[in-house]
Amino acid sequence: MGGLGSVRRVLPLLAIVVGQVLIPFAARSPVAEAYSSISQKKGFDTCAAPSKSTMQTWWNQSPYWNIGIYIGGSNRSCAQPNLTSSWITAVQNQGWGLLPIWVGPQMPYGTCQTRHQYNTYISLNTSTAHDQGYNAASNAYSAALNLGFDVDNMPIIYDLEGYDGGSSCRAAAKAFMNGWVEYLHLPPAQKAGVYGSACSTFLDDFWGISNRPNFIWFAWWNGNPSTKNITCVDTGHWDSHQRHKQYRGGHNETYGGITINIDNDCSDGRVYYPYDRYDSSSPCI
């Protein structure tokens, strides 16, 4: 897709706290500001964070307000030369809302799925899987601190790719996610999210676990941006500004002469940004 989008209004610069020192878990303490707000705007995600100048061009020319960024994990597939604390500060000052994503262990190849081979896998032993989720959240929290995020109340999303199912596989996924959310809810608590296929990640399973995710980001590439347009998830689950939808998969779009391969997203849920962006005319709601 090419052409120019509507030119953005200029948003005031935001003061972002950066350079926080990584502290041991036992010493976790609240930080000054909570960066969690509701966005009802369109966004995109892409494998590698674009440069600051590209982000500025796309802010000025594209219809997007939010971007999904991959902050780490054993199965993150792209190098991230641009993703630094100064990048976080710069794109926040430009006006972007952020969706930080962690890509850790996935469901076992050959047992729970046959589509992709990954670097690390979730154990089918539910006790071990729980601990893996807990440790993944600890690593994601540390990575967020090192990138200069204000971690109090910030959203962090686990990317759990689709798999083939089976009772032992689904039990392991639930145990893993229970550990992920449990750690992120320790003070200063984060907003724990999970990304995956609406159906083949069995997202609705996570509604019933003891440590329920605060929000979901579901992939359903039906071309409809509405977060209310959902399959395989009960319509009453995560229905209070707790959803993001990835409604179109990878393709090229061009704004201001700069082309990026992106997925299309629409939000009615938490982003890393200090101010709510409610929009009664949004296609996301």
Buried (B, 14 or more C-beta within 10 A) or exposed (E): EEEEBEEBEEEEEBEBBBEBEEEEEEEBEEBEBBBBBBBBBBBBBBBBBBBBEBBBBBBBBBBBBBBBBBBBBBBBEEEBEBBBBBBBBBBBBBBBBBBBBBBBBBBBBEBBBEEEEBEEBBBBBBEBBBBBBBBBBBBBBBBBBBBBBBBBBBBBBBBBBBBEBBEBBBBBBBBBBBBBBBBBBBEBBBBBBBBBBBBBBBBBBBBEBEBBBBBBBBBBBEEBBBBEEBEBBEEEBBBEBBBBBBBBEEEEBBBBEBEBEBBBBBBBBBBBBBEEBBBEEBBBB
